[in-house]
Amino acid sequence: CPKCGGPGKRETNTMPQWAGSCWYYLRFCDPENKEKLVSGEADKYWMPVDWYVGGAEHAVLHLLYSRFWHKFLFDIGVVGTKEPFQKLTNVGLVLAADGRKMSKRWGNVVLAEDIVKEYGADTLRVYECFMGPFENIISWDPKSINGVYRFLQRVWLLSDKISGSKGEAFRAEDLKIMHKTIKQVTEDIENIKLNTAIAALMEWLNYLSSKAGVEMEEYKTFLLLLAPFAPHITEELWSDFAEASSDKINWSIHQQSWPEFDNKFLEENEITVVVQVNGKVRETLLIQKDMISDKKVVENLALNSEKVKKFIGNKPVKKSVYIEGRVLNLVV
């Protein structure tokens, strides 16, 4: 003790409790280390944080102070990165059905365990992702969760439509829609547009349900795309045919490769061309891609349109201006 000279123990825990939240991410990298805040090896392996997801209330004070702390620790050589986080995304708030914050005081709290008991965990997961944009403030809607529950029920019944063929019956339209959905779901997940990814799956399910039979490749691809949102039901459905395969190790749907789209199936065979008469839109035409560069063909198709004839009548076309694949303007 500096005052009495007797034995003493230095107290280091003198900072306010809130200060610890400014560097906790570093401790996650090396929680058992009793000698250092974080070892150089752990820091090099884990840092910086790839993606920080938090409420908007974290956007100022918490992130501000955590950056200050991190930069100080970098300056004194404790960490090897100048910035703690590579990417920040603010997640929106889920309000109660009455539009207020969920609170015991208001008696409007929705308990996850109650939803799971009634609808299942997958319904809750899919609904929360489908509610709206990731960053928006959205109110809980009991009617909408029923819609998601029905969607998953339809997914369960889709297996009854699987055909016995091995892809021979694939139509061009089937391939186009499948690869279009793979592309959209993949890109939407990467851009945190989870609601539109699920909407694309719902749209594809409508198409598959309208067919007489569903190809196995379509069915498996659909389950793979849905798996991140509904891991339990997709695992169960996947196991129906996976257990019968020769691969007894990597049978889980969550061990499979993510589907890849092929751009050749995304090419449009028809292109929309707007037809104007004296600068005013009078018609839209679907032109085959292999004819789109032929101005004369496009012009003849336009002149044979009843809508265009109505505005031209017996007047001669004095001039036509064609912007390939976009607009044809007929001047009379």
N, C-alpha and C positions, 0 to 999 in steps of 0.2 A: 504494500500500500504506500503510495507516495506521501501520504500524510503522517501515518503512524509508524511506517517501516515494517509492519507485520505482513504475514503472507496474505495474498489476495488473488482474486481471479478477475481478469479483464472481461467486462461485459460488452459484447459486440452487437447484441440485438437491441439497438437503440433507435433504429429507424421506424417510422410509422408502418403499420401492417400493409398499407396500400402500396408502399414502395416496392414490396416484393412482386407485385403484379407487373412491374416494369421490366423484369428480366427473367420471368419464370420459364419462358420458352428455351432459354439456355440450359436451365436445370433439367428440363425434359430430355436433353441430349445425353446427360451423364448423371442420373439421379443418385447413384450409389457412391459417387466419388466423395470421399471425406477429406481430401487434401486440397482440391481445387474446385472452383466454381464449375468449370468444364475443362476436360482434358483437350489438348491440342488435336489429338486424333479424332475425338468425338465431334469437336467443333468443325474440323475440316470435312468430316463425313456428312454431318447433318445440316450445317448452316450454309447459306441463309435459309430461312423458312420459305418454302415454295409458294405457299398460298395462305394468307390470313383471312379467315371469314369471321366477321363479327357484326354486332349491331351498330347502327349509326352513332350511338352514344360513345363508341370507342374511337371514332374517327379523329377526334381532336385530342383530348387530354391523354388517354392511354397511349395512343400511337405516338403522340408528341413526346411524352416522357420516356417511352421505351426507346425511341430513337436517340434521345439525349443520353440515356444510360449506355446504350450500345456504342455510340460514337466515343464516349468517354472510355469504355472498356477497350475499344479498339486502339485508342490513343496510348493507353498504358500497356498494350500488348497482351491483354487477356484473351481477346477474340481476334480472329483473322479476317473478318468481313466488315466493311464500312457500314453496310445497311443490314438491318435484321430481317426484313421481309421483302420478297421479290414482287409480290402481288397482293393487293387488298381488295376484298369484295364485301360490301355491306349487305347484310341480309335483312329483308323486311320483317315487319312485326305482324303476327297473327292476332287479330282482335277477336273478341267474342262475337256471337251472332247479333248482339245488340249494338255493335259498333264501338263499345268501350274496351279498355284494356281488361284482360282477364284478371280477376281479383276475388279472393275469398270474401272480401267486403261486399262485393256486388253479387256474389253467388252465381257468377257466370263462367266459372272455370270449366274447361273441357279436359277431362282426365284421359290420358292416352290409354290406360289400362281398360277403361270403359269402352272405348272405341274398338280396341283389339278384341275384347270379349264378344262384341256384337258383330263386327265386320271382319276381323282378322287384321294382322299386322300389315299385310301387303296392301290392303285397302287404305289404311292410314298413310302409308308411305307414298302410294301413288297419288292420293288426294292432296297431300301437302305439296307435292311437286307440281301438281296440276292446277292448284288454286289460282296461280297468276305469276307474273314476272317475279323472279327471285328477290329483287330489291324492293318490291312494292309492299305497302301496308294493306293487308287484306283481312276481311271479316270471315269468320268461320260460317260455313253454310251447310246445315244438316242435309238439305235436299241434294246438294252436289255430291256429297259423299255417297249417297244412295246410287247416284249415276255411275260413280267409279266402281262401286260394288257390283253393279250389273255388268259393267265392262269386263271385269275379271271373271264373272260367271260365263260370259260369252267366250272368253279365252279358253276356259276349261272345256267348253263344249266343242271347240274348234277341232279337237283331235278326232271327233267322229266323222269329219269330212276328209280326212287324209286318204288320198288315192293310193293304189298299189303300184303305180308307175314310178320310175326312177328319173323323172325329169323329161321324158320324151314328150309329155303333153304340154310342156311349157309353151305358152303363147307369147308373142312379142310384147303384148300389153302387160302380161304377168311379170315378165322380166323388167320391163320399164318401171312399173310401180314398185317392185321389190327393191331395185337398186336406187330409185329415187328416195324411198323411205330410209334405206341404209344411210344414204348421204345426209339426209336431213337430220335424222336422230343422232348420227355421229357428230355433225357440226353443231347441233343445238346443245348437246351435252358439253362439248368443249367450250362453248360460249355461255354456259349456264342458263340456257333457255329451256329449262326442263319442262315447262308447261307446253311449249310448242312441240317438243319431242314426243310427249305423250299424246298430244293431239294428232300427230302424224301416225302414231301406232293405232289410234282409234279409227282413223280414216282408212288405214290399210286393213284393219279387221273388218270393217264394213264391206270392203271389196272382196276379201277372202270369203266372208260369210255368204256373199251373193253368188259365189261360184258353185258349180255342181260338185266339184272335188278340189281339194287343196294338195299341191305337191309337197312331198316330205321336205324338200329344200326350203320351200316357202315357210312351212310350219316351224322348222328348226331355226331359221333365220329370225322369224318373228319372236320366238321364245328368247333367243340370244339378245335381241334388242330390248326386250321387256325386262330381262333379268336384273339389271341394276335397280329398277324401280320396284319390282315385285319378285324378290329373290326366292321366296318360299314356294309359291305356286309354280313358278317356272322350273325350279329344281324337281318338284314332284312330277310335273308333266314330262320333263326331260328324261327322268329315270325310267319312264315307261319303255323307252326304246334303247336307252344308253346301257342298261344292265344286260341287255341281250347281245351287246356288241362284244368284240374280242378284247377291247381295251378295258380291263378291270381296274385300272389305277386312275386314269384321268377321265372318269365317267361323269363327274359333276359338271353341271352347266357353267359353273363359275371357274372352271379350269380350261374352258374352251377359248379359242382365238376369237377376237371380235370380227364380225363380218366386214368385208371390204366391198365397196361399190366399184363398178366398172363404168367409166364414162361413156363407153360405146353404146350402152343401153340407155343413156340419158339424153342422147341426141334427139332433137325434135325432127320428125319427118315432115311436119307441116309448119309453116310460118305465117303469122297473121300480118296482113298488109292492110293499112287504112286507105280507103279510097275517098278522095275529096273531089267535089265539083265546085269550081270557082273558089277554092280555098276553104270550103265548108265540108265537114265530115258527113258522108252520106251512106257509107257501107264499110264493112270489114270483111276481108276475104281470107280463107285458109288456102294457101298455095303450097303445093308440093315443093319440098326443098330443092329437088333437081330441076325445077322450072323457075325458081325465084330470080335467077339472073337474066332471064329472057323478058325484056320489057314488053315486047309485042304480045307474048302469051298472057302476061299479067294484065295488059291493057284490054285484050279481047275478053278475058274473064270478067273484068270490071264492066265493060260495055254490055255484056250479056246479063248482068244483074238487073233484076226488076227494080230494085231500089234506085240504082243509078239511072236506069232508063227514065224513071219518073221525073228526074231533075234535068235530064238532057233533052228528052223529047226528040224533035226532028232537027235540033240545032247541030251543026257540024262542030267537031272538036278541033279548035284552032291550034291547041298546043297541049302537050302532056309532059309533066315533069315527074320522073320516077327516082326516088331514093331507094335503092335496092334493099328489099327485105323490110321496108318500113312504111313508106307512103307513096301513093300514086295520086297526083293532082291533075284533073282534067279541066282544061279551060275552054269554055264554050261562049 
